[in-house]
């Protein structure tokens, strides 16, 4: 018998999917780790599980306690699922700019959700800093602190990276991923570089983030803005410190949209915006490297969490974007 022991036991071991339309287009094997198939619906289930388990091992979290976090949504959803399964409460501080779908999901799951004004990290009322202060004021509570908590990248070093290695028989030429906390990118990059130092590890970055310039020049400089949620950064987080970065690729909102609509119409995959950045960067890298290479990236979450935005013509028009202008390939 092969029976999983509840929600926690179903996190991870996701399939690696060949993205047929883009692989055929580039002559490379472009592979996406199907993290949207985690039980909480995103790659963040892995970090959420490791953060809670780490706090339990250290005796910081006891039955009936509260997990507090500042999150753009997916980590909060993962944390709330696991808190429900383990008998904890969850308090989520979220920027009010995030999609309504994610806020509704958090409330439905039972989290206490406090939307706050979106302000830069340097502001003391930034959602991350605010969540830390609130956790410190509470009894029997922990601050998940996903940006600095190294249990985040450890989850990917111990699970995501090894799974990719096993699924490809170690035949990987490049790893490319956007970063928010840095946990996914860093954990996988550190594992893969240990296995084979020749594997290229690249950061995929949206406009408005400083990581592209950091990879290119060593200095964090931002330019423009992006409609994507939960990725990009204007600082080096604890999880990104010491992570190998060979290069970076910047992807525009227009290219991100083109990618997710092609994935939907050509590959049958209904994906979120960060997937557009990830796969867009993988495609750009494939064209640069030339045919015959294997490039792995992350399919972070489903498009259902962004349906009222990325898949709504009126919302896109309000951002100066339209699906009709994307020059998508013909379906079929």
N, C-alpha and C positions, 0 to 999 in steps of 0.2 A: 504493500500500500504506500502511496505517496500523498500524504495529507499535510497541508501547511497548518501550523499552530497559530491561528488567528492572524490579525492584520500585520503585526510586526514581522512575522515569518515570511510574509509575501513581498517584502521590500527587496528590490534588486533582482539579479539574474534576468534582466530584460533582454529581448532579442536584439541582434544587430541586423539592420535592414539595408539591403542594397537599394539605393535611390535610383531606380532604373532610368528615368528620363535624363537625369543629369549625368549618370555614369555613361550612358550611351552617347550623350552629347559631347562629352569630354574625352572619352576613351580611357578614363580612369575608373577605378572602383571607388565610388563615393558611398560610404557606409554611415548610417545613422543609428546610434544607440537609442532604442525605443523607450526612453525614460517616461514618456507619457503613459506607458503601461504599468508603471508602479501603482500600487493600490490607492494612493492619494492623488494620482494623476500627474506627477511631475518628478523631475530629477531631485527636487529638494527633499523628498521622502528619505533619501539616504542620509543627508546631513542631519535632518531632524531626529532620526533614530539614533545616530551616533552621539549627538549632543545630549539627548536625554539619557542614554545609557551611560555616558561618561559622568554625568552629574549623579546618577544613581550609584555608580561604583565609588565615587568620591564621598558619598554620604551627604550630598548637598540637597537632595530632593527626596522628600518622604511622602508617603501616601497622603493624598488630599492636598498636596502642595500645588503651587502655581508656576507655570512656565510663562515668562514674559519675553516678548520679542518685538523688535521693530523690523518690519518686513514689507516688501512690495506685494506680498500675497502668497506665493507658492510655499515658502518656508513655513509661514503661518498655518497654511492648510495642512501640510505634513505634520507639524507639531500638534495641531489640534486633534487630528486623527489618532496620533500615538498617545496623546494625553487621555483621550477617551478610552483607549484600549488598556491604559495602565492606571487609571484612577486619579488623574491630575486635572487641574483646571488650566485654562490658557487665556492670557491677556495679550492682545495683538494691537500694536500701534502701527498705523499704516498711513502713508501719504494720501491725502484726499484726491490726488490725481490718478490713482490706480483705478482699474476697470471695476464697474459696478458688479460684474459677475463674480470677481474674487471676493469683494466685500460681502456679497450675499452668501457665497459659499461658506465663508468663515462663520458668519452668524448662524447659518443653518446647522453647521457642525457643532455649534455650542460655544464658540469662543466669545469672549467679551472683546468687541472691536471698537477702537477709538481712532477715527480718522483725524489727522492733523494736517496743518498747512505744510505744503512742500517747501522746505527751505534748505539751503546748502549745508553740508556737513559741518562747516565752521560755526554755524549758528547753534547756540546752546539748546534751541528747541527743535533741532533736527530730529526726525523720528527715531533714529538709532540712539542718539544720546538721551532722549526723553525716556525711551524704554528702559535704559540702564538705570536712570534715576528712580523710576517707579519701582523696579525690581528691588532696589536697595532699601526702599522704604517699607517693604512688605515682609511679613513673617512667612517662613516655609515657602520661599519662592526663589527661583533662579532666573538670571538673565541669560537667555540662550546665546546672545552675542555672536551671531553667526559670522560676522565679518572678521572677528579677531579669534574666535574659538577654533583652535586647530583640530578639534574633533571633526569639524566640517571637512577639511581636506583629507583627513585620515580615512574618512568613509570612502572616499574615491580612490585613495591609494590602496586600500585593502580590498575594495570590491569592484568598482567600475573599471579601473585600469586592468586588473587581472582578468576580469570577464572579457574585455576587449581582446586582450592578448590570447586568451584561450580560443575565443570565437574566430579569430583570424589565423590561428596557428603561428602567431608572432609575425605575420607578414603585413606590417604596417610601415608606410613611408612617412606619414605625417598625421599629426593630431592638431585639430583646430577647434577652438571654442571661444565664445564670448565669456566674459566674466562679470559678475556682480560682486559677490563676496570673494570670489577667486577660488573657492573650495573645489569645484569640479575641475576647472582648468588645471590648477596646481597639483591636486592629488593625482590626476591621470598623468600629467606631464612628468612628475617626479617618478612615478612607477615605470612609465615607458622608457624614460632616459636610462634608468637603471638596467632595464632589459636590453636596450640597444641605443647607445648614445647617438647613433646616426639618424634616429627618428626626429623629424622636424616638428617642433612644437610652436604653434603660432596662435596669437590672440586675435580673435575676431572682434572688431569694435564698431559700435554705432557712432554716428556724429554726436557731438556733445560730451563725449568721454575723452579722458586724457591719456588712456592707456596706449593708444596708437602712437602718439608722440613720444611717450615714455619708452616704448620698444624701439623707436627709430632714433631718438636723440638722448634718452636718459632723463629728459625733463617732461613734466606733466603740463601740457598745454591743451586747452579745449577749444573746439571750433564748432559752431552751429548747435543744432539740437536734433532730437529724434523722437519719433512716436513710440518707439519700443519701450517696454517696461521691465524693470528688474535687472537690467544689465548696463554695463559701462560704469566708470568710476573716475573721480578726480583725485584719488589718492591710492597709495599702495596699502592694501589691507594686510593684516597679520597672516591671512591665508596665502596671500600672493608673495610675501617676503621669501626670497630664496628660490622661488619657482623658476625653472628654466624657460626663457622666452627667446626663441630664435628670430622671430620677426612678428609683424602684425599686419593685418589687412583691415581696411576701413570699408564698411558697407553702408550705402545711403538708404534712406527710407524707401525710395522708389525701387531700388534693387531688392531690398528685403521683401517688399510687397510682390514683386514679380516672382520671386522664389516661392513664397508660400502659396500663391495662386497656381503656379505650375505644379507644385507638389499636390495640391488639391485636385486639379483638373487632369494631370497626367499620371500621377502616382497613387491617387486615392487617399492621400494623407492630409488630414485637417489639422494644421499646426499653428502654434502661436508665433508672435513676432520675433522672439529670440531665435527661433529655428530659422527664420529668414536670414538673420545675420549670420548664423553658424553655417548654414548650407551655402549661402551666397559667398562666404569666404572660402569654403571648401571648393566651390566651383572655380572661383578666381585662382586659387592655388593650383588646381588641377590644370588649368589652361597655362599657367606659368611653368609647371613642372613637366608637362607633356604627357602623352598617353602612356599607360602601363603602370601607373602608380596607384597605391591604395591609401586613401585619405579617410580618416575616421572623425566623426563629429557627434554632437548630441542633439537629439530631438527632444527638447526640454519638456514641452507640455502641449496640450491640445488647443486648437483654435477656439474651442467652446468658451474658454475663459476670456476671449477678446472679441466675441461675435458682434457685440454692439459697437465695436470700434473698427477693427481691421477688416471686418467683413460687412460693414455697413456703408453703402455708397455716400450717404449724406454726411456721415462723420468724416470719411476720407476727403470729401470735397471741402469740408471746413478746414482741412489741413493742406489744401492745394494739391490733393492727390486723386487719381481715379484709376480704376481697373482698366478702363478702355484704352488708356495711354501706355499700358505696360508692354505692348508688343509680345503677347503670349503666344506660344505655339498652338496650333490647332489641336483640339481634343481628338482622341481616338488613336 
